[in-house]
Amino acid sequence: MRAHVQRVSACEVRVGGSPVSAIGKGLLVLLGVAKGDSEEEALKLAKKVVSLRIFEDGNGRMNLSVRDVNGEVMVVSQFTLLADTSRGNRPGFADAEEAGPGKVLYERFCDAVSLLEVPVRRGRFGASMEVALVNDGPVTILLESPKEPVPVEVRGK
């Protein structure tokens, strides 16, 4: 799971020219769900996003989270974050999750943000969306869901 997180002073999502949702001060999260991602990863990533200290405190230092500033989170599904550009010029999307399971994990992520007491708004999963935002800073952070390390067996000589 990948999240492209932007600190915004405003964000609006439209589908077919019609408004779907909007937020004021907060975070825009473009979320890509990969094959093999789990509900646990979605929950951990949501906690990481809500806990990111990327808002300025009274001393001008990035020291506050979206919760600390009473901000909101806009979550927009974006499978293109899983693009493989290692061969040629046309991106491949084999690593992106199929729509059904992808939507389930997208919704789990959104629900987890809400359970962490941060207002969450959503784009429309699977739709072609227009996302308008005022990037504040700009501050942009790329996150990957925390994966458990794979144990490696080390053998003596």
C-alpha positions as CSV (number, residue, x, y, z in Angstrom):
1,M,0.0,0.0,0.0
2,R,1.3,3.4,-0.9
3,A,0.2,6.8,0.2
4,H,1.1,10.1,-1.3
5,V,0.3,12.6,1.4
6,Q,0.1,16.3,0.8
7,R,-0.5,19.0,3.4
8,V,-3.3,21.2,2.0
9,S,-5.2,24.3,3.0
10,A,-8.1,23.2,0.8
11,C,-9.0,20.3,-1.5
12,E,-12.1,19.4,-3.6
13,V,-12.9,16.2,-5.6
14,R,-15.2,16.4,-8.6
15,V,-16.6,13.6,-10.8
16,G,-18.0,14.6,-14.1
17,G,-17.7,18.2,-13.1
18,S,-19.9,17.8,-10.0
19,P,-18.5,18.2,-6.5
20,V,-18.2,14.9,-4.6
21,S,-16.4,16.1,-1.4
22,A,-14.2,18.8,0.0
23,I,-12.0,19.6,3.0
24,G,-10.3,22.7,4.4
25,K,-7.0,22.5,6.3
26,G,-5.7,19.0,6.4
27,L,-4.2,16.2,4.3
28,L,-4.9,14.9,0.8
29,V,-4.0,11.2,0.7
30,L,-3.7,9.6,-2.7
31,L,-3.9,5.8,-1.8
32,G,-2.7,2.9,-3.9
33,V,-3.6,-0.6,-2.9
34,A,-1.2,-3.4,-4.0
35,K,-1.9,-7.1,-4.4
36,G,-1.2,-8.8,-1.2
37,D,-1.9,-5.8,1.0
38,S,-3.8,-6.6,4.2
39,E,-6.3,-5.0,6.5
40,E,-3.6,-4.8,9.2
41,E,-1.4,-2.8,6.8
42,A,-4.2,-0.4,6.0
43,L,-4.8,0.2,9.8
44,K,-1.0,0.8,10.4
45,L,-0.8,3.1,7.5
46,A,-3.8,5.1,8.6
47,K,-2.3,5.5,12.0
48,K,1.0,6.7,10.5
49,V,-0.8,9.3,8.3
50,V,-2.8,10.6,11.2
51,S,0.3,10.8,13.4
52,L,2.6,12.5,10.9
53,R,3.9,15.7,12.5
54,I,3.9,17.9,9.3
55,F,2.0,20.9,10.5
56,E,3.8,23.9,12.0
57,D,3.6,24.7,15.7
58,G,3.8,28.2,17.2
59,N,7.6,28.3,16.6
60,G,7.2,27.5,12.8
61,R,8.5,23.9,13.2
62,M,6.7,20.9,11.7
63,N,5.7,19.4,15.0
64,L,1.9,18.9,14.9
65,S,-0.3,16.2,13.4
66,V,-3.5,16.6,11.5
67,R,-5.4,15.7,14.7
68,D,-3.5,18.4,16.6
69,V,-4.6,21.1,14.2
70,N,-8.2,19.9,14.0
71,G,-7.7,19.2,10.3
72,E,-9.4,16.8,7.9
73,V,-8.3,14.0,5.6
74,M,-9.3,13.6,2.0
75,V,-8.6,10.1,0.7
76,V,-8.6,9.5,-3.1
77,S,-7.9,6.0,-4.5
78,Q,-5.1,6.0,-7.0
79,F,-4.0,2.7,-8.4
80,T,-1.4,4.5,-10.6
81,L,0.8,4.8,-7.5
82,L,1.6,1.1,-8.1
83,A,3.0,1.8,-11.6
84,D,5.9,-0.3,-12.7
85,T,8.1,1.8,-15.1
86,S,11.1,-0.4,-15.1
87,R,10.6,-1.5,-18.7
88,G,9.8,0.9,-21.6
89,N,7.8,4.0,-21.4
90,R,4.3,2.6,-20.8
91,P,3.6,1.9,-17.1
92,G,2.5,-1.5,-16.0
93,F,-0.1,-2.0,-13.2
94,A,0.2,-5.7,-12.5
95,D,1.0,-4.9,-8.8
96,A,-2.2,-2.9,-8.3
97,E,-5.0,-4.8,-6.5
98,E,-8.2,-5.7,-8.4
99,A,-11.1,-3.3,-7.9
100,G,-13.2,-5.5,-5.5
101,P,-10.5,-6.2,-2.9
102,G,-8.9,-2.8,-3.5
103,K,-12.1,-1.0,-2.6
104,V,-12.4,-3.1,0.6
105,L,-8.9,-2.0,1.8
106,Y,-9.5,1.6,0.6
107,E,-12.6,1.7,2.8
108,R,-10.8,0.1,5.7
109,F,-8.1,2.7,5.5
110,C,-10.8,5.5,5.5
111,D,-12.7,3.9,8.4
112,A,-9.4,3.6,10.4
113,V,-8.7,7.4,9.9
114,S,-12.2,8.1,11.2
115,L,-11.8,5.8,14.2
116,L,-8.6,7.8,15.0
117,E,-10.9,10.8,15.4
118,V,-10.0,12.7,12.3
119,P,-12.8,13.7,10.0
120,V,-12.4,11.9,6.6
121,R,-13.8,12.6,3.2
122,R,-13.6,10.4,0.2
123,G,-13.2,10.5,-3.5
124,R,-15.3,8.1,-5.5
125,F,-13.5,4.7,-5.8
126,G,-12.8,3.7,-9.4
127,A,-14.1,6.9,-10.9
128,S,-12.2,9.4,-13.1
129,M,-11.9,12.3,-10.7
130,E,-10.7,15.9,-10.8
131,V,-8.8,16.8,-7.7
132,A,-8.2,20.4,-7.0
133,L,-6.0,21.4,-4.1
134,V,-4.1,24.2,-2.5
135,N,-0.8,22.6,-1.5
136,D,0.4,24.1,1.8
137,G,4.1,24.5,1.9
138,P,4.4,22.6,-0.3
139,V,4.7,19.5,2.0
140,T,4.5,16.1,0.3
141,I,5.4,12.8,1.9
142,L,5.5,9.4,0.3
143,L,4.6,6.4,2.6
144,E,4.6,2.7,2.1
145,S,2.6,0.4,4.4
146,P,4.8,-1.1,7.1
147,K,5.7,-4.6,6.2
148,E,6.9,-7.1,8.7
149,P,10.6,-8.0,8.0
150,V,11.2,-11.3,6.4
151,P,13.3,-13.5,8.7
152,V,16.6,-14.4,7.2
153,E,18.4,-17.5,8.3
154,V,22.1,-17.0,8.7
155,R,24.2,-20.2,8.7
156,G,27.7,-20.4,10.1
157,K,30.7,-21.3,7.8
